[in-house]
């Protein structure tokens, strides 16, 4: 009985922040793909999708997250075609359409890079409760701090779960499988 109570408390502790996050995230966006086409959350209705915020000049987090995503897509096999994977740049000043195409192309051709104006980028970040900021460096250049979560959205466009790129591979894969199974 005590073990059951502890297990139920653990599940409740996990569900509470998930539910709160789900209520805050509306996931609305309209941005331009690395192929120059406009894409919005409405275009994805009926298909689950994953969203990761980052930038092409990122030294570690973004390449690691996209590498992990490419491994997950590979292991999903044909099921990978049932989920859209989106990389939203938080650095539209440097991340041109061509730069984004080369960057995501190095990982998996199914990953779609998105960019917008400064205003569109700010709006999509707000919609996902993601944060980012420009950080000046001593050499006159800059880097970007940003939220490093992968947002999983269900086929209705509602928040489903999140993936931390540092989670072990089996956990990441299981979350994607649950997302696809809920489709």
NUFIVEX-41795 format. One record per residue: residue number from 1; x, y, z of N, C-alpha, C in turn. Coordinates in nm, 2 decimals, padded with zeros to 4 digits. Atoms other than C-alpha are relative to their C-alpha. Layout:
N
> n	n_c1	n_c2	n_c3	ca_c1	ca_c2	ca_c3	c_c1	c_c2	c_c3
> NUM	X	Y	Z	X	Y	Z	X	Y	Z
...
END
This chain:
183
> n	n_c1	n_c2	n_c3	ca_c1	ca_c2	ca_c3	c_c1	c_c2	c_c3
> 1	00.08	-00.12	00.00	00.00	00.00	00.00	00.09	00.13	00.00
> 2	-00.09	-00.12	-00.01	00.28	00.24	00.09	00.07	00.02	-00.13
> 3	-00.07	-00.02	00.13	00.46	00.17	-00.24	-00.09	00.06	-00.10
> 4	00.10	-00.05	00.09	00.14	00.23	-00.43	-00.02	00.15	00.02
> 5	00.02	-00.14	-00.04	00.09	00.56	-00.25	00.12	00.09	-00.05
> 6	-00.12	-00.07	00.05	00.45	00.67	-00.33	00.00	00.01	-00.15
> 7	00.00	00.00	00.14	00.41	00.57	-00.69	-00.11	00.10	-00.05
> 8	00.11	-00.10	00.04	00.08	00.77	-00.72	00.04	00.14	00.03
> 9	-00.05	-00.13	-00.03	00.24	01.07	-00.56	00.11	00.04	-00.10
> 10	-00.10	-00.03	00.10	00.53	01.05	-00.80	-00.07	00.04	-00.14
> 11	00.07	-00.03	00.13	00.29	01.04	-01.10	-00.07	00.14	00.01
> 12	00.07	-00.13	-00.02	00.09	01.33	-00.96	00.10	00.12	00.00
> 13	-00.10	-00.10	00.00	00.41	01.53	-00.91	00.05	00.03	-00.14
> 14	-00.04	-00.02	00.14	00.51	01.47	-01.27	-00.12	00.06	-00.08
> 15	00.11	-00.05	00.08	00.16	01.55	-01.41	-00.03	00.14	00.03
> 16	00.03	-00.14	-00.04	00.11	01.88	-01.22	00.07	00.10	-00.08
> 17	-00.07	-00.10	00.09	00.39	02.07	-01.40	-00.04	-00.02	-00.15
> 18	00.03	00.02	00.14	00.30	01.91	-01.73	-00.14	00.06	-00.03
> 19	00.14	-00.06	00.03	-00.07	02.02	-01.70	00.01	00.15	00.00
> 20	-00.02	-00.15	00.00	00.04	02.37	-01.60	00.06	00.05	-00.13
> 21	-00.06	-00.04	00.13	00.27	02.39	-01.90	-00.09	-00.01	-00.11
> 22	00.09	00.02	00.11	00.01	02.25	-02.13	-00.10	00.12	-00.01
> 23	00.09	-00.11	-00.01	-00.23	02.53	-02.02	00.06	00.13	-00.05
> 24	-00.07	-00.13	00.03	00.03	02.80	-02.09	00.04	00.00	-00.15
> 25	-00.06	00.01	00.14	00.15	02.68	-02.44	-00.12	-00.01	-00.10
> 26	00.11	00.01	00.10	-00.08	02.76	-02.73	00.06	-00.04	-00.13
> 27	-00.07	00.06	00.12	00.18	02.67	-03.00	-00.03	00.06	-00.13
> 28	00.03	-00.07	00.13	00.06	02.92	-03.26	00.12	00.06	-00.06
> 29	-00.11	-00.06	00.07	00.31	03.02	-03.52	-00.03	00.01	-00.15
> 30	-00.01	-00.01	00.14	00.36	03.13	-03.88	00.14	00.05	-00.03
> 31	-00.14	-00.04	00.03	00.72	03.13	-04.00	00.03	-00.05	-00.15
> 32	-00.05	00.04	00.13	00.92	03.06	-04.32	00.09	-00.11	00.01
> 33	-00.09	00.11	00.00	01.08	02.73	-04.39	00.14	00.03	-00.06
> 34	-00.13	-00.01	00.07	01.44	02.68	-04.50	-00.01	-00.02	-00.15
> 35	00.03	00.01	00.14	01.28	02.61	-04.84	-00.07	00.12	-00.05
> 36	00.06	-00.13	00.04	01.12	02.96	-04.85	-00.15	-00.01	00.00
> 37	00.15	00.01	00.00	00.76	02.84	-04.79	-00.05	00.04	00.14
> 38	00.06	-00.04	-00.12	00.53	02.98	-04.52	-00.06	-00.13	00.06
> 39	00.05	00.11	-00.07	00.43	02.72	-04.25	-00.06	00.05	00.13
> 40	00.07	-00.04	-00.13	00.19	02.76	-03.96	-00.04	-00.13	00.07
> 41	00.05	00.11	-00.08	00.06	02.54	-03.68	-00.12	-00.05	-00.06
> 42	00.13	00.04	00.06	-00.27	02.53	-03.87	00.03	-00.10	-00.12
> 43	-00.04	00.09	00.11	-00.08	02.35	-04.16	00.03	-00.14	00.05
> 44	-00.03	00.12	-00.06	00.01	02.08	-03.92	-00.11	-00.07	00.07
> 45	00.12	00.07	-00.07	-00.34	02.00	-03.78	-00.01	-00.14	-00.06
> 46	00.02	00.14	00.03	-00.39	01.63	-03.78	00.13	-00.08	00.00
> 47	-00.13	00.06	00.00	-00.02	01.56	-03.75	00.08	00.05	00.13
> 48	-00.08	-00.05	-00.11	00.19	01.56	-03.43	00.13	00.06	-00.04
> 49	-00.12	-00.06	00.04	00.50	01.77	-03.43	00.09	00.03	00.13
> 50	-00.09	-00.04	-00.10	00.81	01.86	-03.23	00.07	00.13	-00.04
> 51	-00.06	-00.14	00.02	00.96	02.21	-03.19	00.12	00.02	00.09
> 52	-00.12	-00.03	-00.08	01.31	02.30	-03.08	00.05	00.14	-00.04
> 53	-00.05	-00.14	00.02	01.44	02.66	-03.05	00.15	-00.01	00.01
> 54	-00.15	00.00	-00.01	01.81	02.72	-03.13	00.05	00.10	-00.11
> 55	-00.06	-00.08	00.10	02.05	02.88	-03.37	00.12	-00.07	-00.06
> 56	-00.10	00.08	00.07	02.31	02.76	-03.62	00.14	00.02	00.05
> 57	-00.13	-00.03	-00.06	02.61	02.92	-03.45	00.02	-00.06	00.14
> 58	-00.01	00.06	-00.14	02.54	02.73	-03.13	00.11	-00.10	00.00
> 59	-00.11	00.09	-00.01	02.85	02.55	-03.02	-00.03	-00.14	00.05
> 60	00.02	00.13	-00.06	02.70	02.26	-02.83	-00.15	-00.05	00.01
> 61	00.14	00.05	-00.03	02.33	02.24	-02.73	-00.08	-00.03	-00.13
> 62	00.08	00.02	00.12	02.17	02.28	-03.08	00.05	-00.12	-00.08
> 63	-00.04	00.12	00.07	02.39	02.03	-03.26	-00.02	-00.13	00.07
> 64	00.02	00.12	-00.08	02.36	01.78	-02.98	-00.15	-00.04	-00.01
> 65	00.14	00.02	00.00	01.98	01.82	-02.97	-00.04	-00.05	-00.14
> 66	00.04	00.05	00.13	01.95	01.78	-03.35	00.06	-00.13	-00.03
> 67	-00.05	00.14	00.02	02.18	01.48	-03.35	-00.09	-00.10	00.07
> 68	00.08	00.09	-00.07	01.97	01.32	-03.09	-00.14	-00.02	-00.07
> 69	00.13	00.01	00.08	01.65	01.40	-03.29	00.02	-00.08	-00.12
> 70	-00.03	00.08	00.12	01.81	01.25	-03.60	00.01	-00.15	00.04
> 71	00.00	00.14	-00.05	01.88	00.93	-03.40	-00.14	-00.06	00.03
> 72	00.14	00.04	-00.03	01.52	00.92	-03.28	-00.07	-00.03	-00.13
> 73	00.07	00.01	00.13	01.39	00.97	-03.63	00.04	-00.13	-00.07
> 74	-00.05	00.12	00.06	01.61	00.69	-03.75	-00.06	-00.13	00.06
> 75	00.05	00.11	-00.07	01.49	00.45	-03.49	-00.15	-00.02	-00.01
> 76	00.14	00.01	00.02	01.13	00.53	-03.55	-00.04	-00.07	-00.13
> 77	00.03	00.06	00.13	01.16	00.40	-03.90	-00.11	00.07	-00.07
> 78	00.11	-00.06	00.08	00.85	00.46	-04.11	-00.09	00.09	00.08
> 79	00.08	-00.08	-00.09	00.67	00.60	-03.81	00.05	00.15	00.01
> 80	-00.06	-00.14	00.00	00.91	00.91	-03.83	-00.08	00.09	-00.09
> 81	00.07	-00.08	00.10	00.71	01.02	-04.13	-00.14	00.05	00.06
> 82	00.13	-00.04	-00.06	00.40	01.06	-03.90	00.02	00.12	00.09
> 83	-00.03	-00.11	-00.09	00.57	01.34	-03.69	00.08	00.10	-00.08
> 84	-00.08	-00.11	00.05	00.70	01.68	-03.81	00.10	00.05	00.10
> 85	-00.10	-00.05	-00.10	01.02	01.80	-03.65	00.05	00.14	-00.05
> 86	-00.03	-00.14	00.03	01.08	02.18	-03.65	00.11	00.05	00.08
> 87	-00.11	-00.07	-00.06	01.39	02.38	-03.57	-00.03	00.15	-00.02
> 88	00.03	-00.14	00.01	01.30	02.74	-03.50	00.12	00.08	00.05
> 89	-00.11	-00.08	-00.04	01.59	02.99	-03.51	-00.04	00.11	00.09
> 90	00.02	-00.12	-00.09	01.62	03.25	-03.23	00.10	00.11	-00.04
> 91	-00.10	-00.10	00.05	01.89	03.43	-03.44	-00.03	00.02	-00.15
> 92	00.03	-00.02	00.14	01.71	03.53	-03.76	00.10	00.10	-00.07
> 93	-00.09	-00.10	00.06	01.97	03.81	-03.81	00.12	-00.08	-00.07
> 94	-00.11	00.08	00.06	02.25	03.55	-03.89	-00.05	-00.12	-00.07
> 95	00.04	00.13	00.06	02.05	03.24	-03.97	-00.09	00.02	-00.12
> 96	00.07	-00.02	00.13	01.96	03.29	-04.34	-00.07	-00.13	-00.04
> 97	00.07	00.12	00.05	01.74	03.05	-04.53	00.11	-00.10	-00.04
> 98	-00.11	00.09	00.05	02.06	02.90	-04.69	00.07	-00.06	00.12
> 99	-00.08	00.05	-00.12	02.24	02.87	-04.35	-00.09	-00.10	00.07
> 100	00.08	00.09	-00.07	01.94	02.70	-04.20	-00.01	-00.13	-00.08
> 101	00.01	00.11	00.08	01.91	02.46	-04.49	00.12	-00.09	00.01
> 102	-00.12	00.08	-00.02	02.27	02.35	-04.46	00.01	-00.06	00.14
> 103	-00.01	00.05	-00.14	02.25	02.32	-04.08	-00.09	-00.12	00.02
> 104	00.09	00.11	-00.03	01.94	02.10	-04.06	00.03	-00.12	-00.10
> 105	-00.03	00.10	00.10	02.05	01.91	-04.38	00.12	-00.09	00.05
> 106	-00.11	00.08	-00.05	02.36	01.79	-04.19	-00.05	-00.11	00.10
> 107	00.05	00.09	-00.10	02.13	01.60	-03.94	-00.10	-00.10	-00.06
> 108	00.10	00.09	00.06	01.82	01.46	-04.11	-00.09	00.09	-00.09
> 109	00.08	-00.08	00.09	01.63	01.58	-04.42	-00.14	00.02	00.04
> 110	00.14	-00.01	-00.04	01.30	01.54	-04.24	-00.02	00.12	00.10
> 111	00.01	-00.12	-00.09	01.39	01.83	-04.00	-00.02	00.13	-00.08
> 112	00.03	-00.13	00.07	01.24	02.16	-04.11	00.04	00.11	00.08
> 113	-00.04	-00.12	-00.07	01.41	02.48	-04.01	-00.10	00.11	-00.03
> 114	00.09	-00.12	00.02	01.20	02.79	-03.96	00.06	00.12	00.05
> 115	-00.05	-00.13	-00.04	01.28	03.15	-03.94	-00.11	00.11	-00.02
> 116	00.10	-00.10	00.02	01.08	03.47	-03.91	00.07	00.14	00.03
> 117	-00.05	-00.13	-00.04	01.12	03.84	-03.85	00.03	00.00	00.15
> 118	-00.02	-00.01	-00.14	01.23	03.96	-03.51	-00.14	-00.01	00.08
> 119	00.13	00.00	-00.07	00.86	04.01	-03.42	-00.06	-00.14	-00.01
> 120	00.06	00.13	00.01	00.75	03.67	-03.55	00.08	-00.10	00.09
> 121	-00.08	00.09	-00.09	01.04	03.50	-03.36	-00.05	00.02	00.14
> 122	00.05	-00.03	-00.14	00.93	03.68	-03.04	-00.14	-00.06	00.02
> 123	00.14	00.05	-00.01	00.57	03.58	-03.10	00.00	-00.16	00.02
> 124	-00.01	00.14	-00.01	00.65	03.21	-03.15	00.06	-00.05	00.13
> 125	-00.06	00.03	-00.13	00.87	03.20	-02.85	-00.10	00.02	00.12
> 126	00.11	-00.02	-00.10	00.59	03.35	-02.64	-00.10	-00.11	00.00
> 127	00.10	00.10	00.01	00.35	03.10	-02.77	00.04	-00.14	00.06
> 128	-00.05	00.13	-00.06	00.57	02.81	-02.65	00.06	00.02	00.14
> 129	-00.06	-00.03	-00.13	00.69	02.99	-02.33	00.15	-00.03	00.00
> 130	-00.14	00.01	00.01	01.04	02.97	-02.46	00.07	00.13	00.02
> 131	-00.07	-00.13	-00.02	01.30	03.23	-02.38	00.13	-00.01	-00.09
> 132	-00.13	-00.02	00.07	01.61	03.36	-02.57	00.04	00.14	00.02
> 133	-00.06	-00.14	-00.01	01.84	03.65	-02.55	00.14	00.00	-00.06
> 134	-00.13	-00.02	00.06	02.14	03.78	-02.73	00.10	00.03	00.11
> 135	-00.10	-00.01	-00.10	02.46	03.76	-02.52	00.13	00.05	-00.07
> 136	-00.12	-00.05	00.06	02.75	03.99	-02.63	00.12	-00.08	00.05
> 137	-00.13	00.07	-00.04	03.10	03.83	-02.63	00.11	00.11	00.00
> 138	-00.11	-00.09	-00.01	03.43	04.00	-02.56	00.06	00.04	-00.13
> 139	-00.06	-00.02	00.13	03.54	03.97	-02.92	-00.09	00.09	-00.09
> 140	00.09	-00.08	00.08	03.25	04.19	-03.04	-00.11	-00.09	-00.07
> 141	00.10	00.09	00.05	03.05	03.88	-03.16	-00.11	-00.02	00.11
> 142	00.10	00.03	-00.10	02.75	03.74	-02.98	-00.04	-00.15	-00.01
> 143	00.06	00.13	00.00	02.59	03.41	-02.88	-00.14	00.02	00.04
> 144	00.14	-00.01	-00.04	02.23	03.33	-02.79	-00.02	-00.10	00.12
> 145	00.05	00.09	-00.11	02.10	03.19	-02.46	-00.14	-00.03	-00.05
> 146	00.13	00.04	00.04	01.78	02.99	-02.53	-00.05	-00.12	00.08
> 147	00.06	00.12	-00.06	01.54	02.74	-02.39	00.04	-00.12	-00.08
> 148	-00.05	00.11	00.06	01.67	02.40	-02.47	-00.09	-00.13	00.01
> 149	00.09	00.11	-00.01	01.36	02.18	-02.46	-00.05	-00.03	-00.14
> 150	00.08	00.04	00.12	01.19	01.99	-02.74	-00.14	-00.01	00.04
> 151	00.14	00.00	-00.03	00.82	02.06	-02.73	-00.07	-00.10	-00.09
> 152	00.08	00.10	00.08	00.60	01.77	-02.84	-00.14	00.05	00.00
> 153	00.14	-00.05	00.01	00.26	01.88	-02.97	-00.08	-00.11	-00.07
> 154	00.08	00.11	00.06	-00.02	01.64	-03.05	-00.06	00.04	-00.13
> 155	00.06	-00.03	00.13	-00.22	01.62	-03.37	-00.10	00.11	00.00
> 156	00.09	-00.11	00.00	-00.46	01.89	-03.25	00.08	00.13	00.02
> 157	-00.08	-00.12	-00.03	-00.17	02.13	-03.18	00.02	00.03	00.15
> 158	-00.01	-00.02	-00.15	-00.19	02.09	-02.80	00.13	-00.05	00.05
> 159	-00.12	00.05	-00.07	00.11	02.05	-02.58	-00.02	-00.14	00.05
> 160	00.01	00.14	-00.04	00.17	01.68	-02.52	00.11	-00.04	00.10
> 161	-00.11	00.03	-00.09	00.51	01.65	-02.35	00.12	00.08	-00.04
> 162	-00.12	-00.07	00.04	00.86	01.79	-02.35	00.11	-00.10	00.01
> 163	-00.12	00.08	-00.01	01.20	01.63	-02.41	00.12	00.09	00.03
> 164	-00.13	-00.07	-00.03	01.52	01.75	-02.25	00.10	-00.07	-00.08
> 165	-00.10	00.07	00.09	01.80	01.69	-02.50	00.10	-00.08	00.08
> 166	-00.10	00.08	-00.08	02.01	01.56	-02.21	-00.06	-00.13	00.06
> 167	00.06	00.13	-00.05	01.76	01.28	-02.13	00.06	-00.11	-00.08
> 168	-00.06	00.11	00.07	01.89	00.94	-02.22	-00.09	-00.03	-00.12
> 169	00.06	00.02	00.13	01.81	00.82	-02.57	-00.13	-00.08	00.01
> 170	00.12	00.08	-00.01	01.56	00.55	-02.46	-00.12	00.08	00.05
> 171	00.11	-00.08	-00.05	01.35	00.81	-02.27	-00.05	00.09	-00.12
> 172	00.04	-00.08	00.11	01.35	01.04	-02.57	-00.08	-00.08	-00.11
> 173	00.07	00.09	00.10	01.25	00.76	-02.81	-00.14	-00.04	00.05
> 174	00.13	00.04	-00.06	00.97	00.65	-02.57	-00.10	00.11	-00.01
> 175	00.10	-00.12	00.01	00.82	01.00	-02.56	-00.05	00.02	-00.14
> 176	00.04	-00.01	00.14	00.82	01.02	-02.94	-00.10	-00.11	-00.04
> 177	00.09	00.11	00.03	00.66	00.68	-02.96	-00.14	00.02	00.06
> 178	00.13	-00.03	-00.06	00.39	00.78	-02.72	-00.08	00.11	-00.07
> 179	00.06	-00.11	00.08	00.33	01.10	-02.92	-00.07	-00.05	-00.13
> 180	00.05	00.06	00.13	00.29	00.90	-03.24	-00.12	-00.09	00.03
> 181	00.11	00.09	-00.04	00.07	00.64	-03.07	-00.13	00.07	00.03
> 182	00.12	-00.07	-00.04	-00.17	00.91	-02.95	-00.06	00.06	-00.12
> 183	00.05	-00.05	00.13	-00.22	01.02	-03.31	-00.12	-00.07	-00.05
END
